[in-house]
Amino acid sequence: QEHTREFLERLGRPAFDRKVVHVAGTNGKGSVCAYIQAILEAEGKKTGFFTSPHLISINERIQIGRKPIDNEEFYQVFEHVYDVVKKMEEEGIPHPSYFEFLFGMGLSAFEKSDVEYIVLETGLGGRLDATNAFPCPALTVITSISLDHTMILGNTIEQIAAEKAGIIKEGTPVIFDGNDEAAAEIIQNTAKEHHAPCREIGKNAFEIREVTRKHIAFSRTNAYHKDVIWQVPICGIYQVKNAEIAIEAAQCLLGNKPEHEEMWRDAVAKIQWQGRMEECADHFIIDGAHNPGAIEAFVESVRALKEEEPPILIFSAVSDKKYEQMIEYLCRHLQTKAFVVTEIEDKRRVPAGELGEIFKRYATCPVYVKADVKDAIACAYEMRTKETYIYCIGSLYLAGMVEKALQEVETSC
């Protein structure tokens, strides 16, 4: 991080005087960030949002007012950052990493646009992440923690939690998902060491009232009015917890505002977040579940919908994920009409044939191997009936490729 700090100093410490919400965690980071940003925008606050990865366009990583910056803005901040980097290289200072460079661009764009709040999503881990070079956030948030990136972050929940808790700063309030006891203990201890006020969000913080294809309704058990119904417009059960964390974060930032509750509820109910149980075509759902914890949450959500027919699943994965564990869980816990296995366009892809062999070891339904994503989509469509849902899961890269492929089909029609 010393290199990142030097890089940001050379850039002129862009946006260092803004109010920053720093968010880490294994699953739910992006959704929590999106909910926080939506509430801040509803309050009339100008916000910036730095997120990763992108699904289709790299511009998605730098958002102002809930919209990705346009190509002209992107090019302007790229030129500005690149000029600084060239001077650094002339002095023998190493070129920033791809992620560091984009982070510098994001902060520069936020400075240029004069945002008041910045919602900052970590890329990987927390303690050593480039975003952790930001010195004094207004609030830190840690979402659910499960086993992912184990080769980098550690092989146990405790080790991974310690990396995520690395974003906690001296005296800065912390809001975190407390559903995993081992992770919660690490986060609480780290917060105590840093004299950071700590708020744990447990499974009893909300009550789910209704699950439908279009939304999930819930009430907040710690609110003044327990009968007030909130909605998230995404059919993933896990989104209720993400929304609750975001609402608590907004209350920490803005204070408890009962008179604004309806406005906040409206903001949460209208959120749009690509690749998270997103119905991007009729009966076609994309979800970015790409690690065992996310796959378990995905299965819970699909089962809660009680669909008339078993779904068809399109699946792919990258090599640094626990993909066999994900596949085994899907096969054992979700009744499925068929699996269609494909490949992503990335050097870390797992060959479709290899994934297919693993599925065939565990699945009790047909398994089809289609290396080309468009062929995989066509295969799924050929098998479906009017009531069959198709789900695309396993990788955010796959989610982006499928989203793009479907957009191309729409454009050509």
Sequence and secondary structure as in RCSB ss.txt:
>XXXX:A:sequence
QEHTREFLERLGRPAFDRKVVHVAGTNGKGSVCAYIQAILEAEGKKTGFFTSPHLISINERIQIGRKPIDNEEFY
QVFEHVYDVVKKMEEEGIPHPSYFEFLFGMGLSAFEKSDVEYIVLETGLGGRLDATNAFPCPALTVITSISLDHT
MILGNTIEQIAAEKAGIIKEGTPVIFDGNDEAAAEIIQNTAKEHHAPCREIGKNAFEIREVTRKHIAFSRTNAYH
KDVIWQVPICGIYQVKNAEIAIEAAQCLLGNKPEHEEMWRDAVAKIQWQGRMEECADHFIIDGAHNPGAIEAFVE
SVRALKEEEPPILIFSAVSDKKYEQMIEYLCRHLQTKAFVVTEIEDKRRVPAGELGEIFKRYATCPVYVKADVKD
AIACAYEMRTKETYIYCIGSLYLAGMVEKALQEVETSC
>XXXX:A:secstr
 HHHHHHHHHTT TTTTSEEEEEE SBSHHHHHHHHHHHHHHTT  EEEE    SS GGGGEEETTEE  HHHHH
HHHHHHHHHHHHHHHTT     HHHHHHHHHHHHHHHHT SEEEEE SSSSTT GGGG    SEEEE B  S SH
HHH SSHHHHHHHHGGG  TT  EEEE  SHHHHHHHHHHHHHTT  EEEE GGGEEEEEE SS EEEEETTSS 
TT  EEESS  THHHHHHHHHHHHHHHHH   GGGHHHHHHHHHT   TTSSEEEETTEEE    SHHHHHHHHH
HHHHH  SS  EEEE  BTTS HHHHHHHHHHHS  SEEEE   SSTTB  HHHHHHHHHHH SS EEE SSHHH
HHHHHHHH  TT  EEEES HHHHHHHHHHHHHHHHH 
